[in-house]
Amino acid sequence: MRAVEFHEYGGPEVLRAVETAEPEPGPGQVAVEAVWVGVNFADVKARAEGYRVPSLPYRPGLEVSGRIRAVGEGVENLRPGQEVAALVDGGGYAEIVIADATRVFPLPDGLDPRTAATLPTVLPTAHALIHEVGRLRAGESVLVHGAAGGVGTAVGQLARAAGAGAVYGVASSEAKADYALKHGYDDVFRPGTFEADVRRATGGRGVDLILDPVGGDTLRRGLEALAVFGRLVSFGNAGGAEPWRAGQGELYPRGLSVGGFSVLGLAQTAPDALRALTERALRTVRDGTVVLPVTAEFPLSDAAGAHRLIGGRTSTGKLLLRVSD
């Protein structure tokens, strides 16, 4: 079968197409004939920096959609031929992908495989940021870094549906800001001035909830933009800086809280909770609350092209790989 992997760390050019044996599912596993593969910034970090890479060579890819090819021993309620989406801990850039059965989700009626491939990481993350971890209440304000990305696109719509009083975003360009404004945001600020912009927009009060995938100094600055009793949820370190830690001096005086979320971490530690979260999140697509646009697609053989686009920080929405050239 065809797959794309890298044997050394570096730029998009280290991605190479290979022919390899077709894998078979083990106990509790499912083999999925992939039709679409989601591309995430985590794939770029894995290729360039070794993020979450256990060893080389490594095959990136965290989310796929397609049809079940075979199921392993002990797998129930899943059958060959069924259309599904799956969350995998790497290995998605391939024609056949092995996934734990607990992370394989039959597609509900009306959800096509192309759309489904955008969802396994993005939608549960967005839902958790707004509801399970962020606990946004009606009337509260929220600030979202990376507002024009896949998670940001879903978060803006979920926040609006949850009754947010104001939904603010942070984006690095005018084009990204324009995109975010079409997906639930009231105003979009620039990374260098977002604290002052928040204070201006809220009359000095600050926002109730900040969602931060950047980390480092951006997280520290975010704490300054929170209202009294505000919450900040960290869900990544895209900036690559040394993680910045909040302590008593930053949190106690205004009653601030800092939380965190990782969909892959939850998949490893609490698969039942992930499944319940994903099923709740998928309902928001089925009922039309969330629409996650595919803004670019590439053939599997040009995974490097997708990496160049997403790594250049100019992409919006969701990128996909098409397995059948």
DRENMAR-174136 format. One line per 5 residues: number of its first residue (from 1); their letters; for each residue x, y, z of N, C-alpha, C. Coordinates in steps of 0.02 Angstrom, whole numbers. Layout:
BEGIN
NUM = A = X:Y:Z:X:Y:Z:X:Y:Z  ...
***
This chain:
BEGIN
1 = MRAVE = 42:-60:0:0:0:0:44:62:0  14:120:-19:50:183:-18:44:217:50  98:250:69:98:290:131:149:346:122  145:395:167:193:450:167:223:454:237  289:458:240:323:459:305:387:501:299
6 = FHEYG = 420:511:355:485:544:352:535:503:393  597:504:369:651:466:400:700:511:436  691:576:430:732:625:466:689:687:476  708:728:524:673:790:536:696:844:488  650:889:470:669:942:424:609:975:394
11 = GPEVL = 618:1006:335:565:1040:301:517:992:266  468:1018:231:419:975:197:451:925:149  511:941:124:543:897:76:564:830:105  565:823:172:584:758:201:527:707:198  466:730:183:410:684:174:421:644:111
16 = RAVET = 414:578:115:425:536:56:370:484:50  351:470:-12:302:418:-25:337:350:-24  306:301:8:335:234:12:281:182:-4  304:123:-23:261:65:-30:276:18:28  225:-4:62:235:-45:121:180:-98:126
21 = AEPEP = 191:-147:168:143:-202:176:78:-175:207  22:-206:188:-42:-187:216:-46:-212:288  -63:-167:335:-66:-188:406:-131:-226:421  -129:-268:471:-188:-304:494:-205:-282:564  -269:-276:580:-288:-254:648:-275:-307:700
26 = GPGQV = -251:-287:758:-243:-332:814:-305:-330:858  -302:-364:915:-359:-363:961:-379:-291:980  -443:-276:975:-467:-210:993:-453:-156:942  -430:-176:882:-412:-127:831:-456:-134:770  -455:-82:729:-493:-79:666:-446:-56:611
31 = AVEAV = -450:-88:552:-414:-65:493:-463:-24:451  -444:38:436:-486:83:397:-454:96:329  -492:85:276:-471:106:209:-483:181:204  -429:219:209:-436:292:213:-456:321:145  -502:368:147:-522:406:88:-497:478:94
36 = WVGVN = -501:505:154:-478:573:168:-436:572:232  -387:616:235:-344:622:294:-340:696:313  -353:712:375:-347:780:399:-274:799:410  -257:862:394:-189:888:405:-193:938:462  -149:930:511:-148:972:570:-80:1002:581
41 = FADVK = -78:1057:618:-13:1088:634:31:1041:674  0:996:712:39:946:749:79:902:702  54:889:641:92:851:592:155:888:571  149:953:563:206:995:545:258:995:600  235:1002:662:281:1001:719:315:933:726
46 = ARAEG = 279:880:712:310:813:715:366:808:664  353:830:602:402:825:549:463:870:562  451:930:587:505:978:596:542:972:662  506:952:714:534:956:781:533:890:819  500:839:791:494:776:827:440:775:879
51 = YRVPS = 390:820:873:335:823:921:297:757:924  299:724:981:263:662:994:285:604:949  345:608:921:370:555:878:407:504:920  384:441:923:418:391:965:483:367:935  487:363:868:547:340:834:541:354:760
56 = LPYRP = 598:351:725:599:359:652:610:292:618  584:281:557:541:327:519:472:334:552  439:389:535:374:404:566:325:425:512  263:403:521:209:419:475:160:465:512  154:528:491:109:574:525:36:561:508
61 = GLEVS = -7:602:538:-79:596:524:-118:575:585  -165:617:607:-202:604:668:-276:589:657  -302:602:597:-374:593:586:-386:571:514  -429:522:507:-446:494:441:-521:481:437  -544:476:376:-612:450:365:-609:401:307
66 = GRIRA = -655:354:307:-657:304:255:-703:248:273  -686:187:252:-727:128:265:-687:76:303  -721:41:347:-688:-12:385:-670:-69:337  -607:-89:339:-582:-146:299:-587:-211:337  -568:-209:401:-569:-269:443:-569:-247:516
71 = VGEGV = -595:-291:559:-594:-278:631:-556:-334:666  -523:-316:721:-485:-364:759:-527:-400:810  -496:-447:843:-530:-487:894:-558:-443:950  -619:-457:970:-650:-421:1025:-684:-356:1007  -683:-337:944:-714:-274:923:-789:-286:911
76 = ENLRP = -830:-247:944:-903:-253:937:-931:-188:910  -990:-194:879:-1028:-136:855:-994:-99:797  -942:-128:768:-911:-101:708:-903:-159:658  -912:-145:593:-912:-199:544:-879:-176:480  -850:-222:442:-820:-204:378:-871:-171:332
81 = GQEVA = -847:-121:295:-890:-84:249:-922:-23:279  -921:-16:344:-952:40:378:-911:104:367  -945:159:351:-911:223:344:-898:253:413  -835:274:425:-815:296:491:-766:354:486  -757:388:542:-701:433:553:-661:405:612
86 = ALVDG = -596:418:614:-555:389:667:-502:439:688  -487:439:753:-432:477:782:-375:427:795  -316:441:768:-259:397:777:-200:436:805  -156:402:839:-98:434:869:-39:429:820  -48:457:760:1:450:707:-17:393:660
91 = GGYAE = 9:395:598:-1:342:551:-56:354:500  -86:414:500:-143:427:458:-127:438:384  -66:455:367:-48:468:297:-37:401:261  -90:365:249:-83:299:218:-150:276:190  -147:227:144:-208:201:115:-247:158:165
96 = IVIAD = -213:124:209:-245:84:261:-216:106:329  -260:122:375:-240:150:440:-268:107:496  -226:91:544:-248:52:603:-267:101:659  -326:90:688:-351:133:742:-378:90:798  -372:114:859:-406:82:916:-481:88:906
101 = ATRVF = -516:34:919:-589:34:907:-624:87:948  -597:105:1006:-628:156:1048:-626:225:1016  -582:234:965:-575:299:932:-603:298:861  -644:250:846:-675:245:779:-749:261:787  -774:308:745:-841:334:754:-882:325:689
106 = PLPDG = -933:283:690:-977:277:631:-1006:345:613  -1009:358:548:-1035:422:526:-1111:425:533  -1137:476:565:-1210:483:569:-1238:499:501  -1302:487:493:-1336:502:430:-1325:575:411  -1309:586:347:-1301:654:323:-1231:682:328
111 = LDPRT = -1185:645:360:-1116:668:367:-1072:631:316  -1046:667:267:-1007:635:215:-934:625:237  -898:577:208:-829:563:230:-781:622:223  -790:664:172:-745:722:165:-752:769:224  -813:785:242:-823:827:301:-800:792:364
116 = AATLP = -813:727:369:-795:690:430:-721:691:444  -680:693:392:-607:693:402:-582:757:436  -622:809:436:-602:872:468:-615:871:543  -649:820:569:-679:824:635:-644:790:693  -611:732:686:-590:693:745:-547:730:795
121 = TVLPT = -503:775:773:-464:815:822:-497:882:835  -520:915:782:-543:985:788:-607:990:829  -657:951:812:-722:962:842:-725:943:916  -698:885:938:-697:872:1010:-656:924:1048  -601:947:1018:-561:998:1051:-601:1062:1060
126 = AHALI = -634:1085:1006:-674:1146:1010:-730:1140:1061  -763:1083:1061:-819:1073:1108:-794:1074:1180  -738:1041:1193:-710:1040:1261:-688:1109:1283  -659:1147:1237:-635:1214:1255:-693:1260:1275  -749:1254:1241:-806:1297:1257:-846:1270:1316
131 = HEVGR = -857:1205:1318:-904:1177:1366:-870:1141:1424  -837:1084:1411:-814:1042:1466:-758:1074:1507  -711:1108:1475:-655:1139:1512:-666:1214:1521  -683:1249:1467:-693:1321:1472:-756:1341:1509  -807:1298:1509:-870:1310:1545:-899:1380:1532
136 = LRAGE = -903:1396:1468:-930:1461:1449:-1003:1466:1467  -1022:1521:1499:-1092:1533:1517:-1121:1586:1471  -1187:1583:1463:-1221:1631:1421:-1206:1702:1445  -1191:1746:1398:-1176:1815:1414:-1103:1830:1426  -1062:1778:1435:-991:1789:1446:-954:1804:1381
141 = SVLVH = -895:1833:1387:-854:1849:1329:-796:1800:1325  -773:1788:1262:-719:1740:1251:-671:1769:1199  -606:1756:1209:-554:1775:1161:-520:1711:1138  -513:1703:1071:-486:1642:1042:-425:1658:1000  -366:1632:1019:-307:1638:977:-312:1587:920
146 = GAAGG = -284:1606:862:-290:1562:805:-361:1557:779  -396:1613:777:-468:1613:762:-484:1587:693  -437:1592:646:-451:1571:577:-431:1499:562  -403:1464:611:-384:1395:601:-444:1348:608  -431:1283:604:-485:1235:609:-521:1238:676
151 = VGTAV = -483:1235:731:-514:1239:797:-548:1306:806  -513:1360:786:-542:1426:793:-608:1435:756  -612:1405:696:-673:1409:657:-731:1376:694  -719:1317:722:-771:1282:759:-788:1317:825  -738:1342:860:-748:1375:924:-792:1437:916
156 = GQLAR = -779:1477:865:-820:1536:855:-893:1521:849  -909:1468:812:-979:1449:803:-1009:1419:866  -970:1378:902:-995:1348:964:-1006:1400:1017  -961:1450:1021:-969:1503:1071:-1032:1543:1057  -1043:1558:993:-1103:1596:975:-1165:1556:993
161 = AAGAG = -1165:1491:978:-1223:1449:993:-1234:1442:1068  -1181:1447:1107:-1186:1442:1180:-1211:1506:1213  -1222:1557:1173:-1248:1619:1200:-1196:1668:1225  -1135:1664:1199:-1082:1710:1220:-1103:1782:1208  -1086:1825:1255:-1102:1895:1247:-1059:1929:1195
166 = AVYGV = -996:1906:1188:-951:1933:1138:-899:1879:1122  -883:1873:1058:-834:1824:1035:-779:1861:998  -720:1864:1028:-663:1899:999:-611:1848:977  -576:1864:922:-524:1820:897:-458:1856:892  -405:1816:882:-339:1843:867:-315:1808:804
171 = ASSEA = -294:1848:754:-270:1820:691:-213:1864:666  -169:1835:625:-107:1868:607:-111:1910:544  -167:1909:508:-171:1947:446:-243:1970:435  -250:2018:389:-315:2043:373:-358:1989:340  -327:1948:298:-365:1895:265:-392:1845:316
176 = KADYA = -351:1827:365:-374:1781:417:-429:1813:460  -422:1877:474:-473:1911:513:-539:1911:475  -537:1925:410:-599:1925:371:-632:1856:372  -591:1803:368:-617:1735:371:-652:1722:438  -618:1741:493:-646:1728:560:-711:1765:570
181 = LKHGY = -717:1825:544:-777:1865:553:-838:1832:521  -827:1786:475:-882:1750:443:-902:1687:482  -866:1673:537:-879:1611:574:-889:1624:649  -928:1675:665:-950:1684:733:-917:1739:773  -864:1771:745:-827:1820:783:-855:1891:775
186 = DDVFR = -854:1928:830:-877:1998:829:-821:2045:808  -759:2030:829:-702:2072:812:-640:2028:816  -589:2046:777:-528:2006:774:-469:2053:782  -424:2035:828:-366:2077:845:-302:2046:819  -248:2083:823:-182:2059:802:-143:2033:862
191 = PGTFE = -98:1985:851:-61:1955:907:-22:2006:949  6:2058:917:48:2104:955:11:2152:1000  -54:2160:989:-91:2211:1027:-154:2185:1060  -162:2119:1064:-227:2093:1085:-247:2113:1156  -198:2121:1202:-218:2141:1271:-250:2210:1271
196 = ADVRR = -218:2258:1238:-246:2325:1235:-313:2326:1198  -318:2286:1145:-380:2283:1106:-437:2254:1149  -421:2203:1189:-472:2174:1233:-496:2226:1284  -449:2262:1314:-468:2312:1363:-512:2366:1332  -494:2386:1272:-534:2436:1237:-603:2410:1222
201 = ATGGR = -608:2348:1197:-672:2320:1176:-718:2307:1235  -689:2295:1294:-730:2277:1352:-734:2334:1403  -713:2393:1383:-716:2449:1430:-670:2440:1489  -615:2404:1480:-566:2394:1534:-579:2333:1576  -635:2300:1566:-653:2243:1609:-611:2181:1595
206 = GVDLI = -597:2166:1532:-565:2103:1513:-616:2051:1493  -593:1995:1467:-638:1942:1445:-643:1887:1497  -697:1849:1494:-709:1796:1543:-670:1732:1528  -657:1719:1464:-625:1656:1444:-577:1669:1387  -516:1643:1393:-467:1645:1339:-447:1574:1320
211 = LDPVG = -445:1560:1256:-424:1494:1230:-359:1503:1193  -306:1470:1217:-238:1486:1194:-200:1424:1171  -187:1417:1104:-146:1363:1079:-73:1384:1069  -55:1445:1088:11:1472:1072:61:1459:1128  40:1475:1190:84:1464:1247:135:1519:1256
216 = GDTLR = 185:1505:1299:239:1551:1311:216:1620:1334  246:1671:1305:230:1740:1324:158:1758:1309  129:1728:1256:59:1742:1240:13:1722:1297  29:1667:1330:-12:1645:1387:-6:1695:1444  55:1718:1458:64:1767:1512:25:1831:1497
221 = RGLEA = 29:1855:1435:-7:1915:1416:-83:1904:1420  -104:1844:1405:-175:1828:1409:-202:1835:1479  -164:1815:1528:-187:1822:1597:-203:1895:1614  -163:1941:1585:-175:2012:1597:-239:2036:1564  -263:2000:1514:-323:2020:1477:-387:1989:1505
226 = LAVFG = -381:1949:1558:-439:1917:1588:-476:1963:1636  -541:1955:1639:-581:1989:1689:-572:1955:1757  -595:1987:1810:-596:1956:1876:-634:1889:1872  -606:1838:1901:-633:1769:1900:-630:1738:1829  -587:1766:1786:-581:1739:1718:-544:1674:1715
231 = RLVSF = -553:1638:1659:-521:1573:1648:-480:1575:1583  -423:1542:1584:-384:1532:1524:-373:1458:1515  -386:1433:1454:-375:1362:1438:-319:1357:1387  -266:1324:1406:-209:1311:1362:-221:1245:1326  -213:1246:1258:-221:1183:1221:-166:1173:1169
236 = GNAGG = -107:1201:1182:-51:1191:1137:5:1239:1153  61:1229:1117:119:1272:1124:148:1286:1055  104:1312:1011:123:1321:941:180:1370:933  188:1416:981:242:1464:976:311:1434:986  313:1374:1017:376:1340:1027:420:1367:1082
241 = AEPWR = 395:1417:1119:434:1446:1173:433:1400:1234  479:1414:1279:479:1378:1343:411:1390:1377  378:1336:1398:312:1345:1430:315:1395:1487  267:1441:1488:263:1491:1541:214:1467:1593  233:1471:1657:191:1444:1710:160:1500:1752
246 = AGQGE = 97:1490:1769:62:1538:1812:60:1511:1883  72:1556:1931:72:1535:2001:27:1580:2043  39:1577:2108:-4:1613:2155:-5:1688:2141  53:1717:2124:56:1789:2114:13:1813:2057  6:1770:2005:-34:1790:1947:-108:1773:1956
251 = LYPRG = -123:1719:1992:-192:1694:1994:-232:1719:2054  -202:1724:2112:-239:1738:2173:-273:1806:2174  -238:1861:2156:-267:1928:2168:-334:1939:2133  -345:1909:2073:-408:1920:2037:-448:1856:2029  -428:1803:2065:-466:1741:2063:-466:1707:1995
256 = LSVGG = -409:1708:1961:-404:1680:1894:-393:1605:1896  -411:1571:1842:-401:1498:1837:-367:1482:1770  -324:1431:1771:-292:1407:1710:-307:1332:1703  -333:1313:1646:-346:1242:1632:-309:1221:1569  -314:1157:1553:-280:1132:1494:-320:1076:1461
261 = FSVLG = -306:1064:1397:-340:1011:1361:-297:985:1304  -297:919:1295:-266:886:1238:-311:828:1218  -335:828:1156:-378:773:1134:-340:707:1132  -276:709:1115:-236:648:1115:-222:624:1186  -211:671:1231:-202:652:1301:-264:619:1329
266 = LAQTA = -322:647:1314:-385:618:1338:-395:549:1308  -377:541:1244:-385:476:1211:-344:422:1246  -287:441:1273:-243:392:1305:-264:378:1377  -290:428:1412:-304:420:1483:-377:405:1499  -422:427:1456:-494:419:1470:-532:409:1405
271 = PDALR = -522:352:1371:-554:341:1306:-630:344:1308  -660:323:1363:-733:327:1367:-757:399:1369  -719:441:1404:-736:513:1406:-727:544:1338  -675:524:1301:-664:550:1234:-722:529:1189  -744:467:1194:-798:444:1150:-862:484:1163
276 = ALTER = -878:494:1227:-938:532:1244:-933:604:1220  -873:634:1228:-861:702:1205:-869:706:1130  -840:659:1093:-843:660:1020:-914:652:996  -952:609:1028:-1022:599:1007:-1063:663:1019  -1050:697:1075:-1084:761:1086:-1064:812:1033
281 = ALRTV = -1000:814:1018:-975:863:970:-1002:849:900  -1006:786:880:-1031:769:813:-1104:791:803  -1142:792:857:-1212:814:851:-1216:887:829  -1165:927:845:-1168:997:826:-1157:1007:751  -1125:959:719:-1119:960:646:-1183:935:614
286 = RDGTV = -1209:881:642:-1270:852:614:-1329:901:618  -1332:941:672:-1389:986:678:-1376:1055:647  -1317:1063:617:-1302:1125:581:-1273:1181:624  -1259:1167:688:-1230:1219:731:-1160:1239:707  -1122:1189:685:-1053:1201:663:-1045:1178:591
291 = VLPVT = -1014:1221:551:-992:1204:483:-917:1216:480  -880:1165:461:-807:1171:459:-783:1166:387  -770:1222:355:-752:1222:284:-685:1189:270  -681:1152:216:-617:1128:189:-593:1183:142  -537:1214:158:-513:1270:118:-460:1249:68
296 = AEFPL = -430:1190:76:-381:1165:27:-376:1090:34  -365:1057:-23:-353:985:-21:-296:968:-69  -258:917:-51:-200:895:-89:-204:819:-97  -175:792:-151:-169:719:-154:-120:695:-101  -128:633:-79:-83:604:-29:-10:611:-51
301 = SDAAG = 1:603:-116:70:607:-142:100:677:-134  59:728:-124:84:796:-114:72:820:-43  82:776:5:76:796:75:123:853:91  180:856:57:228:911:68:196:978:51  154:980:-1:121:1042:-19:74:1065:36
306 = AHRLI = 38:1018:66:-6:1036:122:35:1063:181  93:1032:193:135:1055:248:163:1124:235  180:1138:173:205:1205:157:151:1258:171  89:1242:153:36:1290:162:21:1301:236  11:1247:273:-6:1256:344:53:1282:384
311 = GGRTS = 114:1261:365:173:1285:401:189:1357:388  165:1383:331:176:1453:315:130:1501:352  85:1473:392:39:1512:435:-8:1556:394  -21:1538:331:-67:1578:290:-133:1542:279  -138:1480:300:-199:1441:287:-254:1460:336
316 = TGKLL = -316:1448:314:-375:1457:356:-415:1393:354  -460:1385:402:-504:1326:402:-466:1261:406  -485:1212:365:-459:1145:371:-428:1122:305  -371:1087:309:-337:1058:252:-345:982:253  -353:953:193:-361:881:187:-313:852:136
321 = LRVSD = -296:788:145:-262:748:95:-313:700:64  -314:696:-2:-357:650:-39:-317:587:-54  -339:530:-27:-299:469:-32:-298:443:-104  -353:447:-140:-355:425:-209:-336:482:-255  -277:477:-287:-255:530:-331:-300:536:-393
***
